């Protein structure tokens, strides 16, 4: 989103947009992992390519794990607050 678009939307709309983008990124990362897995399972790639794909997969898994941890923390916050308050942003370490 550029700065001009930011001026045209409310903070709530931007937050919803960011949450939707995070969900899409998570889903896209899962698709990328599936593609990498299919490529590696064929056994038709060189060792060098397999290692590069494996490295990409490890990075994607880390991103997915972080996203899941953030979602889990948000659920815990909701449970603690009895779902009376809006979600608070969780800062992962």
Buried (B, 14 or more C-beta within 10 A) or exposed (E): EEEEEEEEEEEEEEBEEEEEEEEEEBEEBEEBBEEBEEBBEEEEBEEEEBEEBEEBBEEBEEEBEEBEEBBEBBEEBBEEEEEEEEBEEEEEE
